[in-house]
Amino acid sequence: MNVRIIYSNKAEKFLKNTPLTNKSELESLILNAVKKLTGDKKVNVQLKALKGKLLGKFRIRKGNLRIIFWLEKNEIIIVHIDFIGTRSDAY
């Protein structure tokens, strides 16, 4: 499975300015979420499809951290990360 991850400017800024997160750890979470969305039931990640104005996007939860993203499925799955941040800033 080929996956490409694209970060928004806001997500890149959060990663650069926050020592709480490690980019490789986040990418591992995102890849596990993609696996779960493509049918792998063995993956353990807290993933939720969002509703309302965020319809079509998904949320990964890890502690107080939220990652909001959407997928573009072609030959390569492209994951667009819209937001990485704390719960209070996410919605």
C-alpha positions as a Python dict, from the first residue, in 0.01 Angstrom:
ca = {
    (1, 'M'): (0, 0, 0),
    (2, 'N'): (150, 330, -111),
    (3, 'V'): (60, 622, 113),
    (4, 'R'): (167, 985, 80),
    (5, 'I'): (109, 1228, 368),
    (6, 'I'): (61, 1599, 302),
    (7, 'Y'): (60, 1837, 598),
    (8, 'S'): (-122, 2172, 599),
    (9, 'N'): (74, 2480, 706),
    (10, 'K'): (-110, 2480, 1039),
    (11, 'A'): (-19, 2116, 1105),
    (12, 'E'): (348, 2176, 1013),
    (13, 'K'): (360, 2475, 1247),
    (14, 'F'): (218, 2267, 1533),
    (15, 'L'): (476, 1994, 1477),
    (16, 'K'): (759, 2245, 1468),
    (17, 'N'): (654, 2436, 1781),
    (18, 'T'): (535, 2155, 2008),
    (19, 'P'): (775, 1916, 2178),
    (20, 'L'): (480, 1691, 2275),
    (21, 'T'): (474, 1513, 1942),
    (22, 'N'): (717, 1323, 1726),
    (23, 'K'): (656, 1332, 1349),
    (24, 'S'): (743, 965, 1302),
    (25, 'E'): (500, 866, 1581),
    (26, 'L'): (224, 1070, 1417),
    (27, 'E'): (297, 916, 1078),
    (28, 'S'): (269, 571, 1236),
    (29, 'L'): (-73, 666, 1379),
    (30, 'I'): (-184, 798, 1040),
    (31, 'L'): (-69, 484, 857),
    (32, 'N'): (-254, 267, 1110),
    (33, 'A'): (-568, 476, 1054),
    (34, 'V'): (-537, 426, 676),
    (35, 'K'): (-499, 52, 732),
    (36, 'K'): (-812, 51, 947),
    (37, 'L'): (-1005, 248, 684),
    (38, 'T'): (-898, 5, 412),
    (39, 'G'): (-1032, -292, 609),
    (40, 'D'): (-761, -413, 848),
    (41, 'K'): (-954, -492, 1168),
    (42, 'K'): (-640, -582, 1368),
    (43, 'V'): (-516, -223, 1388),
    (44, 'N'): (-584, -46, 1717),
    (45, 'V'): (-629, 328, 1662),
    (46, 'Q'): (-902, 561, 1790),
    (47, 'L'): (-1053, 671, 1459),
    (48, 'K'): (-1384, 843, 1398),
    (49, 'A'): (-1562, 975, 1090),
    (50, 'L'): (-1664, 1335, 1151),
    (51, 'K'): (-2005, 1494, 1089),
    (52, 'G'): (-2150, 1836, 1014),
    (53, 'K'): (-1916, 2093, 862),
    (54, 'L'): (-1630, 1838, 880),
    (55, 'L'): (-1820, 1569, 687),
    (56, 'G'): (-1583, 1353, 480),
    (57, 'K'): (-1297, 1397, 725),
    (58, 'F'): (-1168, 1168, 997),
    (59, 'R'): (-1029, 1223, 1345),
    (60, 'I'): (-752, 1031, 1518),
    (61, 'R'): (-738, 1067, 1897),
    (62, 'K'): (-432, 1002, 2108),
    (63, 'G'): (-468, 1136, 2459),
    (64, 'N'): (-538, 1508, 2434),
    (65, 'L'): (-406, 1526, 2077),
    (66, 'R'): (-635, 1533, 1773),
    (67, 'I'): (-539, 1479, 1409),
    (68, 'I'): (-801, 1574, 1150),
    (69, 'F'): (-748, 1445, 797),
    (70, 'W'): (-914, 1337, 475),
    (71, 'L'): (-817, 1080, 213),
    (72, 'E'): (-778, 1085, -162),
    (73, 'K'): (-785, 727, -292),
    (74, 'N'): (-615, 655, -624),
    (75, 'E'): (-330, 419, -705),
    (76, 'I'): (-150, 599, -422),
    (77, 'I'): (-351, 689, -111),
    (78, 'I'): (-292, 1055, -32),
    (79, 'V'): (-363, 1163, 325),
    (80, 'H'): (-424, 1538, 369),
    (81, 'I'): (-361, 1646, 730),
    (82, 'D'): (-573, 1955, 799),
    (83, 'F'): (-511, 1992, 1170),
    (84, 'I'): (-292, 1863, 1450),
    (85, 'G'): (-349, 2005, 1795),
    (86, 'T'): (-513, 1974, 2131),
    (87, 'R'): (-876, 1887, 2183),
    (88, 'S'): (-970, 2241, 2288),
    (89, 'D'): (-843, 2383, 1956),
    (90, 'A'): (-965, 2105, 1726),
    (91, 'Y'): (-1334, 2178, 1682),
}
